[in-house]
Amino acid sequence: MKPETLEIVTKEVIETQQVGFFLAEEIIKGGLRRKKAMVIGLEGELGSGKTTFVQGLAKGLGIKEKITSPTFVILKKYEIRNTNFYHIDCYRLNSAQELLDLGFKEIIIQSENLVVIEWAERVRKILLRDTLWIKFEHFNENKRGITIK
């Protein structure tokens, strides 16, 4: 059976953030009762809306801190309720091993964790099979395409 695909076009930054916010609401409704972490893999070129989406997702989860891309620190952790929210950016990684060296296996085996990874295609081989993939396309200055599978 083929997984469902949802395609969305946003025309403003706030709309891209709202897509993330609505996904957070769905995650909260469904709960995080899983055997392992929930992993969301984001892929798309620079400026396609990945971090903007994560800002909305984090807000929907109740995170008050300002969300910026962890390009240089690679990994940021936020604690919310009984969940740990990890925001990871693999843009600067040369291999999946570098992410493993940061304790990635320990993060994804804990069922209370929600892990969002920008540039996830760079580490695809170490991600969980049930990773939710979201692809971002940059159509013009404000218009973005978001495909969720």
Buried (B, 14 or more C-beta within 10 A) or exposed (E): EEEEEEEBEBEEBEBBBBBBBBBBEEBBEEEBEBEBBBBBBBBBEEEBBBBBBBBBBBBBBEBEEEBBBBEEEBBBEBEEEEBBBBBBBBBEBEEBEBBEEEEBEEBBEEEEBBBBBBBBBBBBEEBBEEBBBBBBBBEEEEBBBBBBB
